[in-house]
């Protein structure tokens, strides 16, 4: 299993999915409540990842008010996957909400793997994205992300918050989004939204309006130089993602994600959820 394969199967969809988003336009939602009356939304999500058996645990915590948001994630590998990729990744992001859409402010992420344990902070200044890394990167990729690309992208947690607060009937299942983590810049292309039937697990969570869409992953900049056909993170075909809302008009959550990887069919599935307050 190559380094690029390990990267996408263990993390990006948590992203972007791990993996975990869209630069969606703002949609009219009616007047927001006064700040003094608004109770910030808090959404806690737990995911189990499986390659035949459980190999991945993801914990998301998101808070959002009409003006600001914070998001954090911890991702830990187990068993078979840990043999290939020891991962204990923590990340925290914060930023402003403008016209209903989260804007990147800063993200700090670190993988506690007992080796280099690199800590990276990326900060959006408006004119550029500044990166601080300990230890420093040997290089910023071939080619590195340029300033225009950096500024136009958002960090993974901000993009995931944009998915959560999407107001379109197609939810997160439309368009392209670019992710930048302080070094690597990649793109997710969401397409072919269609309804599907909720299962008993999803009904227990009170999910409604289910949508399934395919997602293509493409490395753009900040990676090792490679042929175009190898910039798909080792995935054999597009990722399949299932999304649904927490009640009519509520936030969107990723219910499940499946991908065909070099190690086999990988599935990430919502296992636990708690929500407080209302979406901004």
C-alpha positions in Angstrom: 0.0 0.0 0.0 1.5 3.3 -1.0 1.8 6.5 1.1 -0.8 8.2 -1.1 -3.2 5.3 -0.7 -2.8 5.4 3.1 -3.5 9.1 3.1 -6.9 9.0 1.4 -8.2 5.8 3.0 -7.4 6.8 6.5 -8.1 10.5 6.5 -9.3 12.6 3.6 -12.9 11.5 3.6 -12.9 12.2 7.2 -13.1 14.4 5.8 -13.3 15.5 3.6 -15.0 13.7 4.5 -11.8 12.3 8.3 -12.3 13.1 5.0 -14.5 15.1 4.9 -17.1 20.1 1.5 -18.4 22.6 -0.7 -18.0 26.3 -1.3 -21.7 26.6 -1.6 -23.5 29.9 -2.2 -25.6 31.3 0.6 -29.3 30.6 0.3 -32.0 32.8 1.9 -33.2 31.5 5.2 -35.2 34.3 6.7 -34.0 36.7 9.5 -31.5 35.3 12.0 -32.4 35.5 15.7 -30.7 38.2 17.7 -27.3 37.1 19.0 -28.5 37.4 22.6 -31.4 35.0 21.8 -29.6 32.5 19.7 -28.3 29.3 21.3 -25.3 28.1 19.4 -25.7 24.8 17.7 -23.5 22.0 19.0 -23.3 18.8 16.9 -21.2 15.8 18.2 -20.7 13.0 15.7 -18.9 9.6 16.1 -18.0 7.4 13.1 -16.8 3.9 12.9 -14.6 2.9 9.9 -14.4 -0.7 8.7 -12.2 -2.8 6.5 -14.0 -6.1 7.2 -13.6 -5.2 10.9 -13.4 -1.9 12.7 -10.2 -0.1 11.9 -11.0 3.6 12.4 -12.7 5.8 15.0 -13.6 9.4 14.2 -15.0 12.0 16.7 -16.3 15.3 15.3 -17.4 18.2 17.5 -18.9 21.3 15.7 -20.4 24.5 17.2 -21.9 27.3 15.2 -23.6 30.6 15.9 -24.7 33.3 13.4 -21.3 34.9 13.6 -18.6 32.3 14.4 -17.9 28.6 14.4 -15.4 26.1 15.8 -14.8 22.5 14.8 -12.5 19.7 16.0 -11.8 16.1 15.1 -9.9 13.2 16.4 -9.1 10.2 14.1 -7.5 7.0 15.4 -6.7 3.9 13.5 -6.9 0.3 14.8 -5.9 -3.2 13.9 -5.2 -4.0 10.2 -5.2 -0.3 9.1 -2.9 0.6 12.0 -0.4 -1.9 10.8 -0.1 0.1 7.6 -0.8 3.6 9.0 -0.5 4.5 12.6 -2.7 7.5 13.0 -3.8 9.5 16.0 -4.7 12.8 14.4 -6.2 15.8 16.2 -7.3 19.0 14.5 -9.0 22.2 15.5 -10.4 25.0 13.3 -12.2 28.3 13.9 -13.5 31.1 11.8 -16.3 33.5 11.1 -19.8 32.9 9.6 -20.6 35.5 6.9 -23.9 35.6 5.2 -24.6 32.1 6.5 -21.4 30.6 5.1 -18.4 29.6 7.3 -15.1 31.3 6.3 -11.7 29.8 7.1 -9.8 31.5 9.9 -7.2 29.0 11.2 -6.6 25.3 11.6 -4.1 23.4 13.7 -3.6 19.7 13.2 -1.1 17.1 14.5 -0.6 13.4 14.2 0.7 11.7 17.3 2.4 8.7 15.8 5.5 8.4 17.9 7.7 9.5 15.1 7.9 13.0 13.8 4.6 14.1 15.4 4.5 17.2 13.1 2.2 20.1 14.3 0.9 22.4 11.5 -1.0 25.6 11.8 -2.5 27.4 8.7 -3.9 30.9 9.1 -6.0 32.7 6.5 -5.1 36.4 6.5 -7.3 37.5 3.6 -4.3 38.0 1.2 -2.6 34.7 1.8 -2.5 31.5 3.9 0.5 31.4 6.3 1.8 28.0 7.5 3.8 27.3 10.6 5.1 23.7 11.0 7.1 21.9 13.7 9.2 20.2 12.5 9.4 22.2 9.3 8.5 20.6 5.9 11.5 19.5 3.8 9.6 20.9 0.8 6.0 22.1 0.0 5.4 19.6 -2.8 6.0 19.5 -6.6 4.4 21.8 -7.5 3.6 23.6 -4.2 0.2 25.4 -3.8 0.5 29.0 -5.0 -1.0 31.9 -3.3 -4.1 32.1 -5.5 -4.9 28.4 -4.9 -4.3 28.8 -1.1 -6.6 31.8 -0.6 -9.4 30.3 -2.7 -9.4 27.0 -0.8 -10.6 26.3 2.8 -9.3 23.9 5.4 -11.0 20.5 5.8 -13.0 21.4 9.0 -14.3 24.6 7.6 -15.4 22.8 4.4 -17.1 20.1 6.5 -18.9 22.9 8.4 -20.1 24.3 5.1 -21.5 20.9 4.3 -23.3 20.8 7.7 -24.9 24.2 7.1 -25.7 23.7 3.4 -29.2 25.1 2.6 -29.8 23.8 -0.9 -32.2 20.9 -1.4 -29.2 19.1 -2.8 -27.3 19.6 0.5 -23.6 19.0 0.1 -24.1 16.9 -3.1 -23.3 19.5 -5.7 -20.2 21.2 -7.1 -16.5 21.2 -6.4 -14.6 22.1 -3.2 -10.9 22.7 -2.7 -9.2 21.8 0.6 -5.9 23.1 1.9 -4.3 21.9 5.1 -1.2 24.1 5.2 0.7 22.1 2.6 -1.5 19.7 0.5 -4.3 21.0 -1.6 -6.9 18.7 -3.1 -10.3 18.8 -4.7 -13.5 16.9 -4.1 -16.1 16.9 -6.9 -19.6 16.0 -5.8 -22.0 14.8 -8.4 -25.2 12.7 -9.2 -27.3 13.4 -6.1 -30.3 11.0 -5.8 -32.6 10.0 -2.9 -32.2 6.7 -1.2 -34.1 4.7 1.5 -33.2 5.3 5.1 -32.3 2.3 7.1 -33.2 1.6 10.7 -29.9 3.1 12.1 -30.6 6.4 10.3 -34.2 6.5 11.4 -33.1 6.1 15.1 -31.1 9.2 14.6 -34.1 11.1 13.3 -32.6 11.7 9.9 -34.7 12.8 7.0 -34.2 13.9 3.3 -31.6 11.3 2.5 -29.3 12.0 -0.5 -26.6 9.8 -2.1 -23.9 11.2 -4.3 -20.5 10.3 -5.8 -17.3 12.1 -4.9 -14.1 12.2 -7.0 -10.8 13.0 -5.2 -8.0 14.7 -7.1 -4.6 15.9 -5.8 -3.9 19.4 -7.0 -0.7 20.7 -5.3 1.6 20.2 -2.4 2.1 16.5 -3.1 5.0 14.5 -4.7 5.2 14.8 -8.4 3.3 12.0 -10.2 1.4 11.3 -13.4 -2.1 12.7 -13.7 -3.6 9.2 -13.5 -2.0 8.6 -10.1 -3.5 11.7 -8.4 -6.6 9.9 -7.2 -5.2 8.8 -3.8 -5.1 5.2 -4.8 -8.9 5.0 -5.0 -10.2 2.7 -7.8 -13.4 4.5 -8.3 -15.4 7.5 -6.9 -16.3 7.6 -3.3 -20.0 7.1 -2.4 -21.4 9.3 0.3 -24.8 9.3 2.0 -26.1 12.5 3.6 -29.3 13.4 5.5 -30.7 16.2 7.6 -31.3 16.1 11.4 -35.0 17.0 11.1 -36.6 19.2 8.4 -34.5 22.2 7.9 -31.8 20.9 10.3 -28.1 20.5 9.7 -26.8 17.9 7.2 -24.7 15.0 8.5 -22.7 12.4 6.7 -24.4 9.1 7.4 -22.0 6.8 5.6 -19.1 6.8 3.1 -17.8 3.8 1.1 -14.7 3.5 -1.1 -12.9 0.8 -2.9 -9.3 0.9 -1.7 -6.2 -1.2 -2.2 -6.9 -2.9 1.1 -10.5 -3.7 0.2 -13.9 -2.0 0.5 -13.8 0.6 3.2 -16.9 1.9 5.0 -17.2 4.9 7.4 -20.6 5.0 9.2 -22.3 7.3 11.7 -22.4 5.4 15.0 -23.5 8.1 17.5 -24.9 11.6 17.4 -25.9 14.3 19.8 -27.2 17.8 18.8 -28.0 20.8 21.0 -29.4 24.2 20.0 -30.4 25.2 16.5 -28.5 25.8 13.3 -27.6 29.5 12.8 
